[in-house]
Amino acid sequence: MNSNLNWNIVIGLEVHVQLNTNTKLFCGCKNESLGNPNSRCCPICIGLPGALPAPNLSAIKKSILFGIAANSKINSKIQFARKNYFYPDLPKGYQTSQHYFPICENGEIQFFFNKKPKSVRLTRAHLEEDAGKLIHSVKNQATHIDLNRCGSPLLEIVSEPDLRSAEEARAYLAQLKQLIQYLGISNCDMEKGQLRCDANVSIRKNENEKLGTRTEIKNVNSFKFVEKAIKHEVNRQIEILESGREVHQCTLQYDDKSDSISILRIKEDAQDYRYFPCPDLPLVSIESKKIDKIKFSCPETPINKRLRFQKEYQLSFIDSERICQSLDIANYFENLSNRIFNPKEAKNLLLGAIAKILKDKKISINDLPISIEEFSELYQLKSEDKISNLNYKKLIRILADSNHSLTKILEDNNLIIEKDDSIMDDILEVANEHPKELERFRNGEEKLKGFFMGQIMRKTQIKANPKEIIKLIENLKILSD
């Protein structure tokens, strides 16, 4: 394998995101690929003569929302075009897409790479319809076509060639996916094909040279595989150039089973698709007041939320990253922090006890069996020294597995610390039972404080106030036998 230290790697990505609209982009068919093959289709999906499409306004609004979040220019007029090519899963012989007048132009995606901020420019984001799906049967030595996905709305997000490594590309994709999920415009389930990526790769000797010949790796459905595929292609191009040959523009595919890439075909240029305005779809005008209304509803972006959490709640870079990975978890953290007025405790709970409950039960934060009100009550009891820290953690575990209220659990388990004036008698009894340890403690062996603490907590069945016990243990140093 060749070293790429002497080469400048240039990467641009085209990401196809399936929008979560109720219906497809140009017809009333349900926007889902489930069900029996070819059961979610109509004459518009499969391009029968005389069928006329109508644009899905929900898909346009969701695309505008993305453009606003990505600081893009939203065009006041958009146009759909026919992209002409032949493939068995494209029954019309063309794909309805956008070319000269896309819905979004320019913009940027900000993300962190190696804990440093980085920005990738966007060329455009445009709407287009998805193609069908080919199902290859080795057993029958045949290929079947399922058109359920045909016509589903895709937002294609095209970046400038600003990425310089496969690892950077993966970090960018992770941030892009997170942003889309925060906006609520797609579920981004890669296993279901709701987010797919094409990677354009080229290399050159240094940053000042013109861009090298680019190749395109098509339809990779995993961030890990995108990273692997890019590394393979970089090494392939380096080997070609270092042997004195030329890199030819082509389209490649990545095989995750063999972890290899192979050439599919010589790459077409844009002119090969013979774009022209779709005669069945007129220009769509977007009023500025509609854009302003969508802008008003745009939620806080993941990167802005992370930076705010670091400043407002004093979270570390790593903790803010973990908490903001999911919008639901980030919202839960903020609600819990504001309820108990202690962000540090909220963070510890979320990344500790709560994370363990979610993992063990295989549930989401929205299905957590403990309410924020119960956490607030629990924390108040601990803060007022009415339950020990050990029982605080114990109660969280009990609550997670019980259908009973916190009040009943406290009563049934007898965990509330009560004021007990006889606690000193218990401490003296423990001291008399361990005379050697008492003598060492009085002689300055401070670690034995923990020993006596444990003995007393066991004797009082963990119902005594630990802070009170610590003070009384100190008195053992001056009390006479």
C-alpha positions as CSV (number, residue, x, y, z in Angstrom):
1,M,0.0,0.0,0.0
2,N,1.4,3.4,-1.0
3,S,1.9,6.2,1.5
4,N,-0.1,9.3,0.7
5,L,2.1,11.7,2.8
6,N,3.5,13.2,-0.4
7,W,0.1,13.8,-2.0
8,N,-2.7,16.3,-1.5
9,I,-6.1,14.5,-1.3
10,V,-9.2,16.4,-2.5
11,I,-12.7,15.1,-1.6
12,G,-16.2,16.3,-2.4
13,L,-19.3,14.5,-1.4
14,E,-22.8,14.2,-2.8
15,V,-25.3,13.1,-0.2
16,H,-28.8,11.9,-1.1
17,V,-31.3,12.3,1.8
18,Q,-34.7,10.8,1.6
19,L,-37.2,13.3,3.0
20,N,-39.8,12.0,5.4
21,T,-42.8,13.4,3.6
22,N,-46.1,11.5,3.8
23,T,-46.3,11.1,0.0
24,K,-43.8,11.0,-2.9
25,L,-42.4,14.0,-4.7
26,F,-44.8,14.2,-7.6
27,C,-47.7,12.0,-6.8
28,G,-50.0,10.9,-3.9
29,C,-48.4,7.5,-3.4
30,K,-47.3,6.7,0.2
31,N,-43.6,7.6,0.7
32,E,-42.4,4.2,1.9
33,S,-40.6,1.3,0.3
34,L,-42.3,-1.3,2.5
35,G,-45.0,-3.7,1.4
36,N,-45.1,-6.1,-1.5
37,P,-42.9,-5.1,-4.4
38,N,-44.5,-2.6,-6.8
39,S,-47.5,-2.0,-4.4
40,R,-46.7,1.6,-3.8
41,C,-46.7,2.8,-7.4
42,C,-49.1,4.7,-9.7
43,P,-49.0,5.9,-13.4
44,I,-46.9,9.0,-12.4
45,C,-44.3,6.9,-10.5
46,I,-43.7,4.6,-13.5
47,G,-44.1,7.4,-16.1
48,L,-47.1,6.1,-18.1
49,P,-48.1,8.3,-21.0
50,G,-50.4,11.1,-20.1
51,A,-49.6,11.0,-16.3
52,L,-48.9,14.6,-15.0
53,P,-46.8,15.2,-11.9
54,A,-47.4,17.9,-9.2
55,P,-44.7,19.0,-6.8
56,N,-44.9,18.1,-3.1
57,L,-45.0,21.4,-1.1
58,S,-43.9,19.6,2.1
59,A,-40.7,18.4,0.3
60,I,-40.0,22.0,-0.8
61,K,-40.5,23.3,2.7
62,K,-38.2,20.7,4.3
63,S,-35.5,21.5,1.7
64,I,-35.8,25.2,2.5
65,L,-35.5,24.4,6.2
66,F,-32.2,22.6,5.5
67,G,-31.0,25.5,3.3
68,I,-31.6,28.0,6.1
69,A,-29.8,25.8,8.7
70,A,-26.9,25.5,6.3
71,N,-26.7,29.3,5.6
72,S,-27.6,28.8,2.0
73,K,-29.2,31.1,-0.5
74,I,-32.8,30.1,-1.1
75,N,-33.8,30.8,-4.7
76,S,-37.1,32.6,-5.2
77,K,-37.8,30.6,-8.3
78,I,-37.0,26.9,-8.7
79,Q,-37.2,24.7,-11.8
80,F,-37.4,21.0,-12.3
81,A,-35.4,19.4,-15.1
82,R,-35.2,16.1,-16.8
83,K,-32.0,14.2,-16.3
84,N,-31.8,11.7,-19.2
85,Y,-30.2,8.3,-18.7
86,F,-31.1,4.7,-19.1
87,Y,-31.2,2.2,-16.2
88,P,-33.7,-0.6,-15.6
89,D,-34.9,0.9,-12.3
90,L,-35.8,4.2,-14.0
91,P,-38.9,3.3,-16.1
92,K,-39.4,6.9,-17.5
93,G,-35.9,6.9,-19.1
94,Y,-35.2,10.1,-17.2
95,Q,-35.0,11.4,-13.6
96,T,-36.9,14.5,-12.6
97,S,-34.3,16.6,-10.8
98,Q,-33.0,20.2,-10.7
99,H,-30.2,21.7,-12.7
100,Y,-30.0,25.5,-13.4
101,F,-32.4,26.6,-10.7
102,P,-32.0,24.5,-7.6
103,I,-33.8,25.2,-4.4
104,C,-30.6,26.0,-2.4
105,E,-27.2,27.4,-3.5
106,N,-24.0,27.9,-1.6
107,G,-23.9,27.6,2.2
108,E,-21.7,25.7,4.6
109,I,-21.6,22.8,7.1
110,Q,-19.6,23.4,10.3
111,F,-18.2,20.5,12.3
112,F,-15.3,19.5,14.6
113,F,-12.4,17.4,13.4
114,N,-9.8,16.4,16.0
115,K,-11.5,18.9,18.4
116,K,-10.9,21.7,15.9
117,P,-13.6,23.6,14.1
118,K,-13.8,23.1,10.3
119,S,-16.2,24.3,7.6
120,V,-17.1,22.7,4.3
121,R,-18.7,24.8,1.6
122,L,-21.9,23.6,-0.1
123,T,-22.3,24.0,-3.8
124,R,-26.0,23.4,-3.8
125,A,-28.9,21.3,-2.4
126,H,-31.5,20.3,-4.9
127,L,-34.7,18.2,-5.0
128,E,-35.0,15.1,-7.2
129,E,-37.0,11.9,-7.3
130,D,-35.5,8.6,-6.3
131,A,-35.2,5.6,-8.7
132,G,-36.5,2.1,-8.0
133,K,-34.5,-0.8,-6.6
134,L,-32.9,-3.8,-8.4
135,I,-33.1,-7.1,-6.5
136,H,-30.6,-9.6,-7.7
137,S,-31.4,-13.2,-7.2
138,V,-28.4,-15.6,-7.4
139,K,-30.7,-18.6,-7.0
140,N,-32.9,-17.7,-9.9
141,Q,-30.1,-16.0,-11.9
142,A,-32.5,-13.1,-12.5
143,T,-32.8,-9.4,-11.5
144,H,-36.2,-8.1,-10.3
145,I,-37.3,-4.5,-10.2
146,D,-39.2,-3.0,-7.2
147,L,-40.5,0.5,-8.0
148,N,-41.9,1.2,-4.5
149,R,-39.1,3.7,-3.9
150,C,-39.5,5.2,-7.3
151,G,-40.5,8.9,-7.0
152,S,-39.6,9.3,-3.3
153,P,-38.3,12.8,-2.6
154,L,-34.5,13.1,-2.3
155,L,-32.5,16.2,-1.2
156,E,-29.1,16.0,-2.9
157,I,-26.5,18.0,-0.9
158,V,-23.4,18.7,-2.9
159,S,-20.2,19.9,-1.2
160,E,-17.3,21.8,-2.6
161,P,-14.0,19.8,-2.7
162,D,-12.9,21.0,0.7
163,L,-12.2,17.7,2.5
164,R,-8.7,16.5,2.7
165,S,-8.9,13.0,4.2
166,A,-11.2,10.0,4.5
167,E,-11.4,10.7,8.2
168,E,-12.5,14.3,7.6
169,A,-15.2,13.1,5.2
170,R,-16.6,10.7,7.8
171,A,-16.7,13.5,10.4
172,Y,-18.5,15.8,8.0
173,L,-21.0,13.1,7.1
174,A,-21.7,12.5,10.8
175,Q,-22.4,16.2,11.4
176,L,-24.5,16.5,8.3
177,K,-26.6,13.5,9.4
178,Q,-27.0,15.0,12.9
179,L,-28.1,18.3,11.5
180,I,-30.7,16.7,9.3
181,Q,-32.1,14.7,12.2
182,Y,-32.2,17.8,14.4
183,L,-34.3,19.5,11.7
184,G,-36.6,16.5,11.6
185,I,-36.7,16.3,7.8
186,S,-35.4,12.7,7.5
187,N,-34.8,9.7,9.7
188,C,-31.5,9.1,8.0
189,D,-31.8,5.3,8.4
190,M,-28.9,4.2,6.2
191,E,-29.9,0.5,6.4
192,K,-33.2,1.5,4.7
193,G,-31.3,3.7,2.1
194,Q,-32.6,7.0,3.5
195,L,-29.1,8.4,3.4
196,R,-26.6,7.5,0.6
197,C,-23.3,9.0,-0.4
198,D,-21.3,9.5,-3.5
199,A,-17.7,10.4,-3.0
200,N,-15.6,12.4,-5.6
201,V,-11.9,11.8,-5.1
202,S,-8.8,13.2,-6.8
203,I,-5.2,13.8,-5.8
204,R,-2.5,16.3,-6.6
205,K,1.1,16.9,-5.6
206,N,0.4,20.1,-3.6
207,E,-2.4,22.5,-2.7
208,N,-1.4,25.1,-5.3
209,E,-1.7,22.7,-8.3
210,K,-5.0,22.5,-10.3
211,L,-7.3,19.7,-9.3
212,G,-6.5,16.2,-10.5
213,T,-8.8,13.9,-12.5
214,R,-11.6,13.0,-10.2
215,T,-13.4,9.6,-9.9
216,E,-16.7,9.0,-8.2
217,I,-17.6,6.2,-5.8
218,K,-21.4,5.6,-6.0
219,N,-24.0,4.8,-3.5
220,V,-22.1,4.0,-0.3
221,N,-24.6,3.4,2.6
222,S,-22.3,3.5,5.6
223,F,-19.9,6.2,7.0
224,K,-17.4,3.5,7.8
225,F,-17.6,2.2,4.2
226,V,-17.3,5.7,2.8
227,E,-14.0,6.1,4.8
228,K,-12.7,2.7,3.6
229,A,-13.7,3.3,0.0
230,I,-12.0,6.7,-0.2
231,K,-8.8,5.3,1.3
232,H,-8.8,2.5,-1.3
233,E,-9.4,5.0,-4.2
234,V,-6.7,7.3,-2.9
235,N,-4.2,4.5,-2.8
236,R,-5.3,3.3,-6.3
237,Q,-4.8,6.8,-7.8
238,I,-1.4,7.2,-6.1
239,E,-0.2,3.8,-7.5
240,I,-1.4,4.8,-11.0
241,L,0.4,8.2,-10.9
242,E,3.6,7.0,-9.3
243,S,3.8,4.3,-12.1
244,G,3.7,7.1,-14.7
245,R,0.1,6.3,-15.9
246,E,-2.9,8.6,-16.0
247,V,-6.0,8.5,-13.8
248,H,-9.2,8.3,-16.0
249,Q,-12.5,9.7,-15.0
250,C,-14.8,6.9,-14.0
251,T,-17.5,5.7,-11.7
252,L,-16.6,3.1,-9.1
253,Q,-18.5,0.9,-6.6
254,Y,-17.4,-0.3,-3.2
255,D,-17.9,-3.9,-2.1
256,D,-18.1,-4.2,1.7
257,K,-17.9,-8.0,1.7
258,S,-14.5,-8.0,-0.1
259,D,-13.5,-4.5,1.1
260,S,-12.6,-3.5,-2.4
261,I,-13.5,-1.1,-5.1
262,S,-14.0,-1.7,-8.8
263,I,-14.8,0.4,-11.9
264,L,-18.4,0.3,-13.0
265,R,-18.2,2.6,-16.1
266,I,-16.5,5.5,-17.7
267,K,-17.9,8.6,-15.9
268,E,-20.4,10.8,-17.7
269,D,-20.2,14.6,-17.6
270,A,-23.3,16.8,-16.9
271,Q,-23.8,17.4,-20.7
272,D,-24.2,13.6,-21.2
273,Y,-27.4,13.7,-19.2
274,R,-28.9,16.3,-21.7
275,Y,-30.7,18.3,-19.0
276,F,-33.7,20.3,-20.1
277,P,-36.6,22.0,-18.2
278,C,-39.4,19.5,-17.5
279,P,-42.4,20.6,-19.7
280,D,-44.9,19.1,-17.2
281,L,-43.7,21.2,-14.2
282,P,-43.7,25.0,-14.4
283,L,-41.4,27.3,-12.4
284,V,-42.2,27.3,-8.7
285,S,-42.1,30.7,-7.0
286,I,-41.2,30.9,-3.4
287,E,-42.3,34.1,-1.6
288,S,-39.9,35.7,0.9
289,K,-42.5,35.8,3.6
290,K,-42.8,32.0,3.3
291,I,-39.0,31.7,3.7
292,D,-39.1,34.0,6.7
293,K,-41.9,31.8,8.3
294,I,-39.8,28.7,7.8
295,K,-36.7,30.5,9.2
296,F,-38.6,31.4,12.3
297,S,-39.4,27.7,12.9
298,C,-35.7,26.6,12.3
299,P,-34.4,24.8,15.5
300,E,-31.0,25.4,17.1
301,T,-28.3,23.5,15.1
302,P,-26.3,20.8,16.8
303,I,-23.0,22.7,16.7
304,N,-24.6,25.8,18.1
305,K,-26.3,23.8,20.9
306,R,-22.9,22.2,21.7
307,L,-21.2,25.5,22.0
308,R,-24.0,26.9,24.1
309,F,-24.0,23.9,26.4
310,Q,-20.3,24.3,26.9
311,K,-20.7,28.0,27.9
312,E,-24.0,27.9,29.7
313,Y,-23.7,24.6,31.5
314,Q,-19.9,24.4,31.8
315,L,-19.8,21.1,29.9
316,S,-16.5,19.8,28.6
317,F,-16.0,19.3,24.8
318,I,-16.4,15.5,25.1
319,D,-19.5,15.7,27.4
320,S,-21.2,18.3,25.1
321,E,-20.5,16.0,22.1
322,R,-22.0,13.0,23.8
323,I,-25.1,14.8,25.1
324,C,-25.8,16.7,21.9
325,Q,-25.4,13.5,19.7
326,S,-29.2,13.2,20.0
327,L,-31.7,16.0,20.1
328,D,-33.9,14.1,22.5
329,I,-31.1,13.5,24.9
330,A,-29.9,17.2,24.6
331,N,-33.4,18.4,25.4
332,Y,-33.7,16.0,28.3
333,F,-30.4,17.2,29.7
334,E,-31.6,20.8,29.5
335,N,-35.0,20.1,31.1
336,L,-33.4,18.1,33.9
337,S,-30.7,20.8,34.5
338,N,-33.3,23.5,34.8
339,R,-35.5,21.3,37.1
340,I,-32.8,20.4,39.6
341,F,-30.7,23.6,39.1
342,N,-27.5,21.5,38.9
343,P,-26.1,20.9,35.4
344,K,-23.2,18.9,36.7
345,E,-25.5,16.5,38.5
346,A,-27.8,16.3,35.4
347,K,-24.8,15.5,33.3
348,N,-23.6,12.8,35.7
349,L,-27.0,11.2,35.8
350,L,-27.5,11.3,32.0
351,L,-24.0,9.9,31.2
352,G,-24.1,7.4,34.1
353,A,-27.2,5.9,35.6
354,I,-29.6,6.9,32.9
355,A,-27.2,5.8,30.1
356,K,-27.0,2.4,31.8
357,I,-30.8,2.1,32.0
358,L,-31.2,2.9,28.3
359,K,-28.5,0.4,27.3
360,D,-29.8,-2.4,29.6
361,K,-33.4,-2.0,28.6
362,K,-32.6,-1.1,24.9
363,I,-34.9,1.9,25.0
364,S,-34.7,5.6,23.9
365,I,-34.6,8.5,26.3
366,N,-38.3,9.1,25.5
367,D,-39.2,5.7,27.0
368,L,-37.2,6.2,30.2
369,P,-39.4,4.8,33.0
370,I,-38.3,7.5,35.5
371,S,-39.8,11.0,35.1
372,I,-37.9,14.3,35.5
373,E,-40.1,15.1,38.4
374,E,-39.0,11.9,40.2
375,F,-35.3,12.7,39.5
376,S,-35.9,16.1,40.9
377,E,-37.6,14.8,44.1
378,L,-34.8,12.2,44.5
379,Y,-32.1,14.9,44.1
380,Q,-33.8,17.1,46.7
381,L,-33.9,14.2,49.2
382,K,-30.2,13.7,48.7
383,S,-29.4,17.4,48.9
384,E,-31.3,17.6,52.2
385,D,-29.4,14.6,53.5
386,K,-32.7,12.6,53.8
387,I,-31.2,9.7,51.8
388,S,-27.6,8.6,51.5
389,N,-25.7,8.8,48.2
390,L,-25.6,5.0,48.1
391,N,-29.4,4.9,48.5
392,Y,-29.8,7.6,45.9
393,K,-28.2,5.4,43.3
394,K,-30.1,2.4,44.7
395,L,-33.5,4.2,44.3
396,I,-32.7,5.0,40.7
397,R,-32.2,1.4,39.9
398,I,-35.4,0.4,41.8
399,L,-37.5,3.1,40.0
400,A,-36.3,1.9,36.6
401,D,-37.6,-1.6,37.3
402,S,-40.8,-0.7,39.3
403,N,-44.3,0.5,38.5
404,H,-44.6,2.0,41.9
405,S,-44.3,5.6,42.8
406,L,-41.2,7.0,44.5
407,T,-43.2,7.6,47.7
408,K,-44.3,4.0,48.0
409,I,-40.8,2.7,47.2
410,L,-39.3,4.9,49.9
411,E,-41.9,3.6,52.4
412,D,-41.5,-0.1,51.4
413,N,-37.7,0.0,51.5
414,N,-37.4,2.2,54.6
415,L,-34.6,4.3,53.1
416,I,-35.3,7.8,54.5
417,I,-32.7,8.9,57.0
418,E,-34.2,9.8,60.3
419,K,-32.7,11.9,63.1
420,D,-31.3,9.5,65.6
421,D,-29.8,10.8,68.8
422,S,-28.6,7.3,69.7
423,I,-26.2,7.2,66.7
424,M,-23.2,8.0,69.0
425,D,-24.0,4.9,71.0
426,D,-23.7,2.8,67.7
427,I,-20.4,4.5,66.9
428,L,-19.0,3.8,70.3
429,E,-20.1,0.2,70.1
430,V,-18.3,-0.2,66.8
431,A,-15.2,1.5,68.2
432,N,-15.2,-0.9,71.2
433,E,-15.5,-3.9,68.8
434,H,-12.4,-2.8,66.9
435,P,-9.9,-1.5,69.6
436,K,-6.8,-2.0,67.4
437,E,-8.2,0.0,64.5
438,L,-9.4,2.7,67.0
439,E,-5.9,3.0,68.4
440,R,-4.3,3.3,64.9
441,F,-7.0,5.9,64.0
442,R,-6.2,8.0,67.0
443,N,-2.5,7.7,66.1
444,G,-3.1,9.5,62.8
445,E,-4.1,6.7,60.4
446,E,-6.8,8.7,58.6
447,K,-7.7,6.0,56.1
448,L,-9.4,4.1,59.0
449,K,-12.1,6.7,58.9
450,G,-13.5,4.9,55.9
451,F,-13.3,1.6,57.8
452,F,-15.4,2.9,60.7
453,M,-17.8,4.6,58.3
454,G,-18.5,1.3,56.6
455,Q,-19.0,-0.6,59.8
456,I,-21.4,2.0,61.2
457,M,-23.4,2.2,57.9
458,R,-23.8,-1.5,58.0
459,K,-24.9,-1.4,61.6
460,T,-27.5,1.3,61.0
461,Q,-28.6,-0.3,57.7
462,I,-27.5,2.7,55.7
463,K,-30.2,4.9,57.3
464,A,-27.9,7.2,59.2
465,N,-26.8,10.6,57.7
466,P,-23.2,10.0,56.4
467,K,-22.2,13.6,57.0
468,E,-23.3,13.4,60.6
469,I,-21.4,10.1,61.0
470,I,-18.2,11.6,59.7
471,K,-18.3,14.3,62.3
472,L,-19.0,11.9,65.1
473,I,-16.2,9.6,63.9
474,E,-13.8,12.5,64.3
475,N,-14.9,12.7,68.0
476,L,-13.4,9.2,68.5
477,K,-10.0,10.9,68.5
478,I,-10.7,12.9,71.7
479,L,-13.2,10.6,73.5
480,S,-11.8,8.6,76.3
481,D,-12.3,4.9,76.5
